[in-house]
Amino acid sequence: MKIINRGYLKVKGKKPFIDWVKKREEDLFIDEDSEANIYLVEEDFFEVEPVVKSNFKKIFLNELDGISDNEQSFPEINLEVFLEWFYVEAGTMVFDCEKTEIQVE
């Protein structure tokens, strides 16, 4: 097993995000039990807040782009709205259980 030199932010939609998704993609099943997405971030951090602040815009836009390419339908992209729309959990240890190389696209 290999240790990856990254930490992570685990991001999961809250009700405002879920409601926004349902207005755009009626056939997409999403609720508060839907799986979270993992974003790899810098490895060594002692406080979560600075890591969230430096990455929330990229993460927020990625989550929105995954549902709609109509940027006019996007909410205001700021930290306050991001935290209203998503649960964020952080960690500093990432282990790779696979023997094959990680592929980057």
N, C-alpha and C positions, 0 to 999 in steps of 0.2 A: 504494500500500500504506500502511496506517495502523498506527501503533504503539498498542496498547491499554495504558492506564495500570494494568496489573496484572502481577504475577508469577504463578508457578504452582507447584503441587505435583502431580506426576505420581504416582498411587497405583496399585499393582498387587498383586494377591493373592499371598501366599506359601502354602505347603502347609497350614498350620493353617486359613487362611481357605477355601482350596479344599476341604479335607476337610469343613469346617462346611457349605459350600454343597451339596456332594454328598449330605450326610445329609438336607438339606431339599428339594432339588430334583434328584431323580435324573435327570430328562430334560434338565437344563441342562448343556450341555457347557462345562466350564471346566477349564483347566489352567494351568501356569505360563507358557504361551505366549499365553494370552488377553490381549486388549488392556487397557491401563491406562485409568484415568479421570483427567481433568485438572480440577483445582480452582484457580480464580483466587483469588489472595490479594493482599495489599498489594504495591505495585510495588517500592518501594525497601527492600531488606533486605540486610544484610551477613553475617548469620549465619542459617543455616537452622533451627537448633534452636528459637529463640524463635517462629518462624513455625509450625513443626510443633506446638509446644506450645500455641499459641493457637488452632489450627484442628483438631487431631486428633479431638476429640469430635464435632464436626459431621460431619467426613469419615467417621469410623468408623460413626456412626449411619446416615449416608446409604448407605454400602456395605452394611450389614446390612439396612436397610429395603428395599433393592432386591431382596433375596432372601426375606425373611420379615417379616411384621408381628407375629410372636409374640415380643415383647420378653423373655419368659421363657426363650427359647432363646438369647438373646444372651450372649456372654461378658461378663466384667467390663470395663467401659469405662474403661481407663486407658492411659497412654502406653506403658507396658511391653508390654502385650498388643497394642496397635496396632502397635508396631514389630516384634513377633513375627509378626504376621499380614500385614503389608504392607511392600513395598518403597516407599520414598519418594524421589523425585528432585525437585529444585527448580531453578527458573530465574527470571530476572527480565525477560526480553524476550518479549513476546507481539505477534505481527504479524497483522493482519487482511488477507488477500489478496482478500477479497470487496468488491464495491462496494455491496451492499445493507447496510442498517442491521442491527445485532445486535438480535435479539428476545429479550426477557426474559420468562420465564413465572413 
